[in-house]
Structures are given as C-alpha cells and as structure tokens.
Amino acid sequence: MEGYFLEAILCGQDGKVHKMLKKHNKLATCDFYNGTTNAVCRATYLGHRNILGLLIKYGADINKPCM
C-alpha cells in the first residue's frame, strides 16, 4: 500500500493521493526508504502543493525531519 502511495506522490497524482488518504489516513504519516524520508518531504521537494495540502489535512506532521 505504501509503495503505491509513494508512487502517486512522486507522479503528482492528487486525485489518487486523496482517494488513498480518505481510505487510509495513516498514510499521511508513513515513512519511506527505511525512515529516511516521508510523504511531506517528497511532496515538498517535488513542488506538489496540492498533495502537501492533502497531507496536512489528513494529519501529516510538517515538522518531522527528513534524513
């Protein structure tokens, strides 16, 4: 599940990210690549503002550091 979520973030698929967050809001706080990054870091780095807004709406911590 997390792999598909990351892929949707990387590809900038706002609708898919939103759909997944509606079903599994815990995805907003998951880590990727053995804890070296997270959804907020990826969305921010790639400039996906809409996805970042969705992540915040579903409880992502914007202060969580990226390693």
Wavefront OBJ file of the C-alpha trace (Angstrom):
o trace
v 0.000 0.000 0.000
v 2.740 2.454 0.989
v 4.588 1.815 -2.263
v 1.536 2.791 -4.314
v 1.063 5.852 -2.145
v 4.656 6.943 -2.684
v 4.311 6.378 -6.420
v 1.194 8.571 -6.511
v 3.074 11.328 -4.669
v 6.102 11.074 -6.957
v 3.878 11.263 -10.045
v 1.849 14.184 -8.671
v -1.446 12.298 -8.814
v -3.512 14.494 -6.492
v -6.732 12.552 -7.001
v -5.154 9.196 -6.305
v -3.380 10.527 -3.194
v -6.660 11.991 -1.932
v -8.547 8.762 -2.545
v -5.923 6.740 -0.687
v -5.834 9.168 2.242
v -9.637 9.037 2.559
v -9.451 5.265 2.988
v -6.207 5.105 4.994
v -5.458 8.432 6.668
v -2.435 6.907 8.455
v -0.599 7.054 5.126
v -0.136 10.797 5.719
v 2.357 9.986 8.469
v 4.194 6.999 6.998
v 7.919 6.900 6.292
v 9.615 5.657 3.138
v 13.014 4.158 2.321
v 13.645 2.770 5.813
v 12.671 6.005 7.523
v 14.933 8.278 5.514
v 12.066 10.338 4.081
v 8.330 10.825 4.406
v 5.350 11.954 2.355
v 5.677 15.627 3.325
v 9.341 15.712 2.312
v 8.672 14.076 -1.051
v 5.707 16.309 -1.898
v 7.594 19.434 -0.841
v 10.772 18.507 -2.705
v 8.804 17.856 -5.889
v 6.703 21.022 -5.547
v 3.360 19.209 -5.300
v 1.495 21.879 -3.323
v -1.926 20.267 -3.662
v -0.606 16.973 -2.316
v 1.129 18.767 0.538
v -2.190 20.393 1.426
v -3.897 16.999 1.436
v -1.212 15.511 3.648
v -1.603 18.328 6.160
v -5.389 17.973 6.069
v -5.036 14.280 6.930
v -2.643 14.809 9.829
v 0.878 14.844 8.440
v 3.486 16.458 10.675
v 5.188 19.226 8.703
v 7.898 19.488 11.353
v 9.018 15.867 11.028
v 12.612 15.925 9.752
v 13.779 14.308 6.548
v 17.000 12.416 6.980
l 1 2 3 4 5 6 7 8 9 10 11 12 13 14 15 16 17 18 19 20 21 22 23 24 25 26 27 28 29 30 31 32 33 34 35 36 37 38 39 40 41 42 43 44 45 46 47 48 49 50 51 52 53 54 55 56 57 58 59 60 61 62 63 64 65 66 67
